[in-house]
Amino acid sequence: MGAKKEKHIANTRDYGIKPKLDWDYSENGHLLVGADLVYQDSRLEYIDMGPNPKLTRFFYKRDTGAVFFVNTNTWNNFEFSEGVRRDCTVWHNDVVEKNALSKPRRTTWNTAWSLSAAYNYSNTGRVHTRFERGFTGLDGMIASDEVYVKQSDGTKKKVLLPTPAKDEKFDIAEIGWNDAFDWTTVSVTGWMSHTPNQIVRVLTMDNGLVRKSRNLLDVKRRGLDLKFSQTFGPLELEEGYSYLYGKTSVKNKPGDFPPAKLNNPAYSASGLLRVPRHKFVLTAKLNLRDNLSVEGTYLYQGSYTTAYEKEKDGSDELLKGYEVVDLALYWEPRTNIKVSAGVTNLFDKEYFQYGGGSTVVIAPG
């Protein structure tokens, strides 16, 4: 059986207005008030290159209206900030093939808010903490479920209707420290997040094989980000390290239909799909002259899971870690003119990257 291939064409048009008002209502108080009104038209066309190639068209309109405010206060060396956003989104979906169920409508309401505090203990030193409750709205095909409906002649047609899946909610807690010393700058940030209703796109039988979106996953993440920089005459160095670990569990509710691979006990142990746990970047820039510099970048990215782990047989679907070196030259002959040239993957390292779906591709040499 030949591999299934699809050709996608997507076009999106946005237009709207985003007014904002800044108000210094006191010597130590500042208020930002704003609103968003955005209209979006989107069209997706794809050709299923399977045994029976078929052109499928999907159209939708999304209207978004929101109001928000951010209040900031300072007190001696302390800074405090509070923000709230109220969001309303209206979906107008079209279907694969028009019929009496064309252009159903769905309205969703969401509220996001954040609190933060910081202490500036010196001219360069600062510690901060932040808590945020946010949301991720549905988008594109994820916002629709495929449904087969019977026609008057007894045949079935596939249509797209608004999914009952809800917008994803998430909580983030963060604490950080940054300072500048004679020999280096330092930035350290630790964070945790929780998404209790993450969406997964699943295949199920409903008068035929269809795709539907459901809030089936409970995902917890924690991470650490480190950044440093130094200057030694004409040489500038930057180092960055990121650590990210996640744990996924499956939520089974009446009416949910997680595929068998989601029920695999090893799924939770696989952490986060397509996200490396370790990443390190080293950048060195040498200023040869005021307007001429050369820059080299070394990247190490750890292994990550591209699919669901298989049970206890050692055949985890992992992409191995890799190291890549890039080299670039920058020249600024005059103000407002900058010329750059370079080579990516200087040593022609062969490695694989996630290519969408359940596929991997060979990265360019």
Salt bridges, closest charged atoms under 4 A:
GLU6 OE2 - LYS4 NZ 3.82
GLU6 OE1 - HIS8 NE2 3.16
ASP22 OD1 - HIS30 NE2 3.44
ASP24 OD1 - HIS30 ND1 2.60
ASP36 OD2 - ARG85 NH1 2.99
ASP41 OD2 - ARG13 NH2 2.84
GLU45 OE2 - ARG43 NE 3.80
GLU45 OE2 - ARG57 NE 3.48
ASP48 OD2 - LYS4 NZ 3.65
ASP63 OD2 - HIS92 NE2 3.13
GLU79 OE1 - ARG126 NH1 3.33
ASP87 OD2 - ARG85 NH2 3.21
GLU97 OE2 - LYS54 NZ 3.44
GLU97 OE1 - LYS157 NZ 3.68
GLU132 OE1 - ARG130 NH1 2.45
ASP139 OD1 - ARG62 NH1 3.55
ASP145 OD1 - ARG201 NH1 3.94
ASP145 OD2 - ARG214 NH1 2.78
GLU146 OE1 - LYS158 NZ 3.67
GLU146 OE2 - ARG211 NH1 3.89
ASP171 OD1 - ARG133 NE 2.25
GLU174 OE2 - HIS128 NE2 3.00
GLU174 OE1 - ARG130 NH2 3.18
ASP206 OD2 - LYS212 NZ 2.77
ASP218 OD1 - HIS194 NE2 3.06
GLU317 OE2 - LYS310 NZ 2.37
